[in-house]
Amino acid sequence: MAVFFTVALMTMACPLLAFDMGQSTRCVAIPHKMHVCKDVGYSEMRLPNFLGHSSLEGEVVPHSEDWRPLLQTGCHPQAQAFLCSLIAPVCLDTFIQPCRSLCVAVRESCAPVLACQGHSWPDVLDCDRFPAEEDMCLSHHGKPGIFSKGLPKSACQNCPYVEEAPESKTILDSFCSHDFAVTAKLHRLRLPTGEPEFEIEGRVEFIRQGPLLPYDTQHLLQQWLLINVRCARALVRPGRSQLYVLTGSVQHDGTLSLTRVFPWHRKDANIAVAFRKWKHHRC
């Protein structure tokens, strides 16, 4: 994310206010290798774009990748549309900028993700620079999806406490004092490839389900790893996988909070003992 933010600020040194709406532009096909704007809903973009880039291979494609880590966090459902409207503006008879309301909505959801990485929302994306009228700009769709409404969501948090070689009583107490407990194998890529640095390997197994939903929990934990990347890097070394017992709660605002995590090593008998006791006695 640090690479994303540093490069993005440099590439946006000529913000929208410096873009000349009267300049000559041309329409080009969005390159297949431009993964950030893949399936954005249109196939041709305008050059130069709103960031002042006029070269596809030299500027647009490589700089578009700088935004990929932010989009992978899923910080807002319209973040891709917002960013691609600047990187790869749709080629129509008139210039279509993002509306101010869309910028505000994306900023409110994605700025905390940037803050989690130690960065603030860039001044060059000041939402006041975008049009307030919503008849000739890309607008914000405010209604949440029917399947996402009310679901727990990942957010930035302080890193959870990691306890090596815990006593079985400590683990049982954690099961009882938290909303949920699951086992999950965390994997970290050795080298950056453009894909997410972290992923959940295999199935997430429930010990205590609480408010979590079976079909959503793996994705929820995946997003937590991508948002809280500094915490995730402390949990798994590059190129390695590690099985963990994860315990935590869902806050009143619906955000997931991992509170206490236990690495489950092959020779760790106490976790197995805690599992057996939990099945027979619970809290």
C-alpha positions in Angstrom: 0.0 0.0 0.0 2.9 2.4 0.7 4.0 1.9 -3.0 0.5 2.5 -4.1 0.2 5.8 -2.3 3.6 7.2 -3.0 3.4 6.6 -6.7 -0.2 7.6 -7.0 0.6 11.0 -5.5 3.4 11.5 -8.0 1.3 10.5 -11.0 -1.4 12.9 -9.9 0.8 15.9 -9.7 -1.4 17.5 -12.5 -4.8 17.2 -10.9 -8.2 17.7 -12.5 -8.1 21.5 -12.2 -5.1 21.4 -14.5 -6.9 19.2 -17.1 -8.0 21.2 -20.1 -11.5 20.2 -21.2 -10.9 21.8 -24.5 -7.8 19.9 -25.5 -7.7 17.4 -28.3 -8.3 13.8 -27.2 -8.6 10.4 -28.8 -10.5 7.2 -28.0 -8.5 4.0 -27.5 -9.4 0.5 -26.4 -8.8 -0.3 -22.7 -5.8 -2.7 -22.7 -6.4 -6.3 -21.6 -3.4 -6.0 -19.2 -5.0 -3.0 -17.4 -6.6 -5.3 -14.7 -7.7 -2.4 -12.5 -10.3 -1.3 -15.0 -11.2 -4.8 -16.3 -15.0 -5.3 -16.5 -15.6 -1.6 -15.6 -18.6 -1.5 -18.0 -17.1 0.0 -21.2 -14.3 -0.9 -23.6 -12.9 2.4 -24.8 -11.2 5.2 -22.9 -10.2 8.7 -23.6 -6.6 9.9 -23.8 -5.1 11.9 -22.3 -7.0 10.9 -19.2 -7.9 13.1 -16.2 -4.5 12.5 -14.7 -2.8 13.9 -17.7 -1.4 10.6 -18.9 -1.2 10.4 -22.7 0.8 7.1 -23.1 -0.9 3.8 -22.5 2.2 1.6 -22.1 4.4 4.2 -20.5 1.9 5.8 -18.1 -1.6 4.6 -17.9 -1.1 0.9 -17.5 1.8 0.9 -15.1 0.3 3.7 -12.9 -3.1 2.0 -12.9 -1.5 -0.9 -11.0 -0.6 1.5 -8.1 -4.3 1.6 -7.2 -4.7 -2.2 -7.2 -4.0 -2.8 -3.5 -6.6 -0.3 -2.4 -9.3 -1.8 -4.7 -8.5 -5.3 -3.5 -9.5 -4.3 0.0 -13.1 -3.9 -1.2 -13.3 -0.6 0.7 -16.3 0.7 -1.3 -18.4 -1.0 -4.0 -17.9 1.9 -6.4 -14.2 2.5 -5.7 -13.3 0.9 -9.1 -15.8 3.1 -11.0 -14.5 6.2 -9.3 -10.8 5.5 -9.9 -11.3 4.3 -13.4 -13.3 7.4 -14.3 -10.1 9.2 -13.7 -7.6 6.7 -15.0 -9.6 5.5 -18.0 -12.4 7.9 -18.6 -15.2 6.6 -20.8 -15.1 7.7 -24.4 -18.3 9.6 -25.1 -19.2 12.8 -26.9 -18.6 14.7 -23.7 -16.2 14.4 -20.7 -17.7 12.4 -17.8 -16.1 13.1 -14.5 -17.1 11.5 -11.2 -19.7 13.4 -9.2 -18.8 15.0 -5.9 -21.2 12.7 -4.1 -19.4 9.6 -5.5 -16.0 11.0 -4.4 -17.4 11.7 -0.9 -18.8 8.2 -0.6 -15.6 6.5 -1.7 -13.5 8.8 0.5 -15.6 8.0 3.6 -15.1 4.3 3.1 -11.6 4.1 1.7 -9.8 6.9 3.6 -9.9 4.8 6.8 -8.2 2.0 4.9 -5.4 4.4 3.8 -5.2 5.7 7.4 -4.7 2.0 8.5 -1.5 2.1 6.3 -0.4 5.5 7.7 -1.6 7.6 4.9 -4.3 10.3 4.5 -6.7 11.0 1.6 -4.7 12.9 -1.0 -5.4 16.6 -1.5 -5.4 16.0 -5.3 -8.6 14.0 -4.8 -10.3 16.8 -2.9 -14.0 16.1 -3.6 -14.8 19.8 -4.0 -13.0 19.6 -7.3 -15.7 17.4 -8.8 -19.0 18.6 -10.1 -21.9 18.9 -7.6 -24.6 18.6 -10.3 -25.4 14.9 -11.0 -26.8 15.2 -14.5 -23.5 15.1 -16.4 -21.2 13.1 -14.1 -20.8 9.6 -12.7 -23.1 9.5 -9.7 -23.1 7.6 -6.4 -25.6 4.7 -5.9 -26.4 4.9 -2.3 -28.5 1.8 -1.7 -26.5 -1.2 -0.3 -26.8 -4.6 -2.1 -29.5 -6.9 -0.8 -26.9 -9.5 0.1 -24.5 -7.2 1.9 -26.9 -5.3 4.1 -26.4 -6.2 7.7 -23.4 -8.4 7.1 -20.4 -8.1 9.4 -17.6 -6.1 7.7 -13.8 -5.8 8.0 -12.2 -2.6 9.2 -9.0 -1.2 10.4 -8.1 -2.1 14.0 -5.2 -2.4 16.5 -3.4 -5.7 15.9 -4.8 -8.6 17.9 -2.8 -10.2 20.7 -0.9 -13.2 19.5 -0.2 -15.9 22.2 2.3 -18.7 21.5 1.9 -22.0 23.3 -1.2 -21.1 25.4 -2.6 -23.2 28.2 -5.8 -25.0 27.3 -7.7 -23.0 29.9 -6.5 -19.7 28.3 -7.9 -20.9 24.9 -11.2 -22.1 26.5 -11.6 -18.7 28.2 -11.1 -17.0 24.9 -13.8 -19.1 23.3 -16.2 -18.1 26.0 -15.4 -14.4 26.2 -15.7 -13.7 22.5 -18.5 -13.7 20.0 -16.8 -16.2 17.6 -13.9 -18.5 17.3 -12.6 -20.1 14.0 -9.6 -21.9 12.6 -8.1 -20.6 9.4 -4.9 -21.1 7.5 -3.3 -17.9 6.5 -1.0 -17.8 3.4 1.3 -15.1 2.4 2.8 -14.8 -1.1 6.6 -14.8 -1.3 6.8 -12.1 -4.1 4.3 -9.5 -5.2 2.5 -10.5 -8.4 -0.4 -8.0 -8.5 -2.6 -10.6 -6.7 -3.5 -10.1 -3.0 -0.5 -10.6 -0.8 -2.5 -12.7 1.7 -5.2 -15.3 1.3 -7.1 -17.8 3.3 -6.1 -21.4 2.4 -8.8 -24.0 2.4 -12.0 -23.8 4.5 -12.6 -21.7 7.6 -13.8 -24.1 10.4 -16.2 -22.8 13.1 -15.5 -23.5 16.7 -18.0 -20.9 17.9 -20.0 -19.3 15.0 -21.7 -16.4 16.8 -22.8 -13.7 14.4 -20.6 -14.9 11.5 -22.2 -16.4 8.4 -20.8 -19.6 6.8 -20.9 -18.3 3.2 -19.3 -14.9 4.1 -16.6 -15.6 6.7 -13.8 -16.6 4.4 -14.2 -13.5 2.4 -14.6 -11.4 5.5 -11.3 -12.7 6.9 -9.6 -12.2 3.5 -10.6 -8.5 3.5 -9.4 -8.2 7.1 -5.9 -9.3 6.1 -5.8 -6.9 3.1 -7.0 -3.9 5.2 -4.9 -4.7 8.2 -1.8 -5.6 6.2 0.7 -4.6 8.8 -0.9 -6.9 11.3 -1.1 -9.7 8.7 2.6 -9.4 7.9 3.4 -10.0 11.6 1.4 -13.2 11.5 2.8 -15.0 8.4 6.3 -15.0 6.9 6.6 -14.6 3.1 6.0 -17.8 1.2 4.6 -19.5 4.3 1.3 -20.7 5.6 0.2 -20.8 9.3 -2.9 -22.3 10.9 -4.4 -20.0 13.5 -7.3 -20.1 16.0 -8.9 -16.7 15.7 -11.2 -15.2 18.3 -13.0 -11.9 18.3 -16.2 -10.0 18.3 -18.5 -8.1 16.0 -18.9 -4.5 17.2 -22.2 -2.6 17.4 -21.5 -0.9 14.1 -21.1 -4.3 12.4 -17.3 -4.3 12.1 -15.2 -7.4 12.8 -12.6 -7.2 15.5 -10.0 -9.9 16.0 -8.9 -9.8 19.6 -6.8 -12.8 20.4 -5.2 -15.3 18.0 -3.3 -18.5 18.7 -0.9 -20.1 16.2 -1.7 -23.8 16.0 1.6 -25.7 15.5 1.7 -29.4 14.7 3.0 -30.4 18.2 0.7 -28.0 20.1 -1.4 -30.4 22.2 -3.1 -27.7 24.4 -5.3 -26.4 21.5 -6.5 -30.0 20.8 -7.3 -30.4 24.5 -9.2 -27.1 24.5 -11.2 -28.3 21.4 -12.2 -31.5 23.2 -13.3 -29.8 26.3 -15.2 -27.2 24.4 -17.2 -29.8 22.6 -18.3 -31.5 25.8 -18.7 -28.6 28.3 -18.9 -25.2 26.3 -19.1 -22.2 28.6 
